[in-house]
């Protein structure tokens, strides 16, 4: 499944640099369980695409209604087809650069699908541990996927900057041929 034929390019996703236009917000949720009280859903601040499954779209529409600033990218099955999503964002919305602030499971899926070119990672001077006593343990950077030792994702360091006690690392993924 894909975007509707009426899909329109999102403001500011075509390379324009207008301060009055907001970029397309893409929310990835296979379940459709979204924070409906969030301002972004309540007000038409910017165009939104909810990337989800058929069941997730049904759930999201029940909770959000049919707001005109929200469109759906629907994947069949239980997972969002990330390669198809990125292809549709490119062709239907003219998205050329995508910033992902995904959690560890989505990040791992994007990495597994070979959809990440660069990584920006911030090292904080604040250490947070993980106690076995925690009801829900804190996830690591990548969750749900184990990469084979002979073909792990590898990074090439592009830059490293220090601001106070924070380190800002920019890296590019090397493409492994299997």
Secondary structure as GFF3:
##gff-version 3
##sequence-region A 1 178
A	DSSP	beta_strand	25	28	.	.	.	ID=ss1
A	DSSP	alpha_helix	39	42	.	.	.	ID=ss2
A	DSSP	beta_strand	48	53	.	.	.	ID=ss3
A	DSSP	alpha_helix	54	64	.	.	.	ID=ss4
A	DSSP	beta_strand	70	75	.	.	.	ID=ss5
A	DSSP	alpha_helix	82	93	.	.	.	ID=ss6
A	DSSP	alpha_helix	104	112	.	.	.	ID=ss7
A	DSSP	beta_strand	118	123	.	.	.	ID=ss8
A	DSSP	three_ten_helix	149	151	.	.	.	ID=ss9
A	DSSP	beta_strand	154	163	.	.	.	ID=ss10
A	DSSP	beta_strand	166	174	.	.	.	ID=ss11
###
